[in-house]
Amino acid sequence: MSFKPGDGVFSFDVRKSRECRKWMISQSIYMWVAKLLYILQLQPLSYLHCRLFGAKIGMNVFLGGYLFDPWAIEIEDDVVGGGLTLVFGHAVEYDFENRRAIITISKTKISKASCTGANSVVMTGSTMEEESVLGALSLLVKNRSSEFQKAYGGVPGKEIKPRVK
């Protein structure tokens, strides 16, 4: 039995949703080790741990934060993430129309030579295009993309200016 949940939108009810149960089990197993490695500042082991859980992490990558749902995250070469950067492969929301909580699981990608500032957040389904920047304390909202060589800042992240080389 695989504990890796699939992509999609599922009920956030462990009694009704098999994918929700898989997500909860896999996150529970993954996160306690991830937090311990972060506290002990063992970055190389942290990347190995993420890869064991399915993350695609390129060469020359430094992330000073957490990857949630590593099986749904791809990080290409030469990416730098500031301290406490959070990268999500899931979002839990409330569906007012059907009066229930739902969980959305989808691929999140940070492309080559991109950079996130300290305490920034990249949400599920988002893509940071090549050489883009997400400023400190900024949020790239769910299912959005940054543009090639542009800088973003704020909540939600809005274009600040083209990136200067």
N, C-alpha and C positions, 0 to 999 in steps of 0.2 A: 504494500500500500504506500502510495506517495503522499507525503504531507505538503507538497507544493500545490498551492491553490492555483486555479486557472484565472485568466483575464476575464473581466466582465463585471456586471453589477449583480450583487447577491443580497438576500435578506441578511440583516445582522442579527440573526436569531440562531443560536447554536442548536436548538431543538429542531429547526426546520431546514437549515442550510448546511449541507455537507461542506461546501466551499468555505463557509464561515468557520466551521470547526477546524478544517485544515489550516486556515490562516492563523487562528488562535494558537494551535499546537505548534506550528512552525515558528511563529513569532516568539512564543514562550521559550522554545529551545534556543533560538538564535540570539535573542536580546540579552539574556543573562551573561552569556560569554562576551558579546560585543561590548557591553558596559564595563565588564571587568577589564578587558583589553584596553579600553579607552582610559579608564582610571589609572592603569599601570603604565600608560604611554607606550604601549607595544604596537606601534603603527604597522610594521611589516607583518606581524602575526594577525593583525586586524584585517589586512587585505587578504591574506590567505583564508581566514575565517569567512569573509564575505564571498570569496570565490568558491569555497566549499558549499556554500548555500546558493550558488548559481549566479552571482554577480559577474558581469563582464567588465573587468577593470584593465585598462591599457597600461602601457609603460610610462614611467616618470609621472606618476599621479601622487598628489598629496591631498588628503582630505582630513581636516581637523574637526570632524564631527561624526554624525551617525548616518548609516544607510538603513532605512527601514524597508523590509521586503527585498532583500538583495537579489532574489530570483527575477525581479521585475526591473532591475536597474542596469544600465549600461553606461560606462564611463570610458571615453576614448583616451588616447595618449595626451600627455602634457597638460593635464588639468590640475588646477590648484583650488582648494576649498578652504576658506578661512575657518577659524575656530568656531566650534559648535554649529557648523553648517548642517542642516537636516535635509536629506533627500528621501522622498517618500515614493513608494510604489502602490500606496493605498490611500483612500479617503473614506471616512465614515461620516455619513450625512443623514439628515432626516427627510424622508419623502412625505411631504404634507398631504399630497393627493391621496396616497394609500395608507397614511398614518402608520408608518413603520420606519425603523432605522435600516439603512442600506450601507453596504460596503462596496466601493468601486476599486477594482484592482486592475492596473494597466501599466504598460511599459513607460519608464522614465529614462531619458537619455541626456547626458552631458557630453557634447561633442568636443573634438580635438581643440586644444589650446584655449579652453574657456576658463573662467575664473569666477568663483563666488566669494563674496566678502563674509566677514565674521557674522555669525548669527543669521545668515540668510536661509531661506527655505525654498526648496524646489519640490512642487507638488506632483502627484501622480498624473501620468499622461503627458507631462511637459517635456519639451525638448529645448535645450540650449544649443543653438547652432554654433558652428566653428568660430572661435576667437571672440565670443560674446562675453560680457561681464555682467554679473548680478551684484550690485553693491551691497555693502554691509546693512544688516537689518532690513533686507528686502525680501519680497515674496513673488515667486513666479507661480501664478495660480494654476489650478488644475486644467489640463488639456490645452495649454497655451505654448507658444514657441517664441523664443527670442530670435532676432534676426542676425545674420552674419555680420561680425565686427561692429556690433552696437552695444552700448552700455545701458543698463536698466537699473532703476532704483525706486524705492518706495514700496508702499503696500496699497494696492497691488503694484507690482513692478511696471513702470512706464519708461519708455525710451528717454534717456537723458541726452545722449549725443552719440555720434559715431565714435568708435574706439580709435584713439590716436596711437599709432605705432611708434 
